């Protein structure tokens, strides 16, 4: 969560991973700002220890992925 700004807690759904359909619960979202790109609506899933963002959202903003 240290890279997320404008963090807000959520009671979100679950993200499937490691063969478990309820692998991790979405508990928040925020923004990541880099020198070149801003990522909005980045979801925080504690069990993953990583942030998730939408590749389709990046493509919609005309970025190459």
Secondary structure, 3 states (H helix, E strand, C coil): CCCCEEEEECCCCEEEECCEEEEEEEEEEEEEECCCCEEEEEEEECCCCEEECCHHHHHHCCCCC
